[in-house]
Amino acid sequence: MDLGLKDRVALVTGGGSQTGFGKGIALALAKEGCDIIIIDKDLEGAKKTAAEVEALGRKAVALEADVTKSAQVNGAVKNALERFGRIDILVNDAGAATPPKPFVEKTEAEWEPDININLKGVLICTRAVLPQMLERKSGKIINISSGVGRYGMANSAVYSAAKGGVVAFTRSLAKEVIGSGVYVNSISPGLGDTNFLRTSGILKTAETPPEFLKHVSADIPVGRMTTPQDIGNMVAFLASDVSSDIVGQVFDVDGGKIIAAL
Ligand SMILES: NC(=O)c1ccc[n+]([C@@H]2O[C@H](COP(=O)([O-])OP(=O)(O)OC[C@H]3O[C@@H](n4cnc5c(N)ncnc54)[C@H](O)[C@@H]3O)[C@@H](O)[C@H]2O)c1
């Protein structure tokens, strides 16, 4: 199927992690013919991903910004618009979770990164990119949420609340802007062997991904973890006009974890 994405311009936040979903998304879109802007607080990683996009024959730029800081995001988006003229597709992928801890033991200071990176960061990046989509009456926004935003996760209540907020934001903004030709949807990835698993403390330090998979496999009907390519494929579909009857939806690309969880 030709997705018709050739020469579209996509901005992917969080594309700097070399094991992450964001890189998989950037490469999947580049393979479909998109030029790619990567925004990440990890500039070196973002540059590596940009080099792989260029090796696929597309234009790419890596820009450093912390998605929780609107001045940095606005500056990066301005820079991207000066270079590319427009942004057709925004993928809000940047995310992180603080290590699991009972809610009563987490301090207010510990809530902040969970809420700021995962929810406020999505709001800030969308606020920066949306106006030129509304002006052109065309755009695709894809927010990476998480199943825990709907079925919950003990000891990660604040991260889960932030991801649930992304789902609510997706549906609400979709209702608000669909009349202006802007489509907003969300993807909830399953467990992926990315840096996130380690930085969030979900994967214990002594545990290898296969051991981890063994003890969580009962929760994953297809019996494998979600790959960056899995998420990239779904993003490419939602970013294309092939999916023009789909709006305000949340898709679980998770090997069936959602059906085991509910
Ligand atoms: N890996 C999983 O099992 C899993 C499951 C469900 C949802 N998710 C979500 O998928 C998304 C991608 O995560 P991943 O698994 O690829 O993790 P990852 O750690 O490999 O990648 C996350 C990227 O986000 C960037 N980032 C983090 N905070 C940032 C900030 N403040 N400003 C700019 N960039 C920032 C990091 O530098 C990194 O490049 C996240 O939103 C995460 O919550 C992951």
The ligand as an ORCA input file, in Angstrom:
! r2SCAN-3c Opt
* xyz 0 1
  N       9.274      1.023     26.519
  C       8.084      0.720     26.980
  O       7.867     -0.401     27.489
  C       6.939      1.722     26.890
  C       5.639      1.265     27.103
  C       4.572      2.153     26.978
  C       4.827      3.472     26.637
  N       6.108      3.895     26.433
  C       6.306      5.303     26.026
  O       6.977      5.325     24.776
  C       7.658      6.581     24.645
  C       9.077      6.336     24.175
  O       9.776      5.660     25.203
  P      10.914      4.585     24.902
  O      10.462      3.315     25.494
  O      11.330      4.655     23.491
  O      12.048      5.160     25.888
  P      13.544      5.677     25.638
  O      14.028      6.036     26.997
  O      14.307      4.705     24.837
  O      13.319      7.002     24.770
  C      12.764      8.169     25.323
  C      13.380      9.385     24.640
  O      12.745     10.563     25.185
  C      13.775     11.515     25.441
  N      13.345     12.406     26.516
  C      13.046     12.067     27.805
  N      12.731     13.169     28.505
  C      12.829     14.223     27.650
  C      12.645     15.618     27.776
  N      12.287     16.172     28.956
  N      12.827     16.410     26.698
  C      13.194     15.867     25.513
  N      13.416     14.547     25.319
  C      13.236     13.743     26.382
  C      14.982     10.691     25.864
  O      16.200     11.436     25.741
  C      14.884      9.525     24.884
  O      15.546      9.809     23.667
  C       7.539      7.281     25.984
  O       6.510      8.242     25.919
  C       7.157      6.158     26.939
  O       6.448      6.634     28.049
  C       7.168      3.058     26.542
*
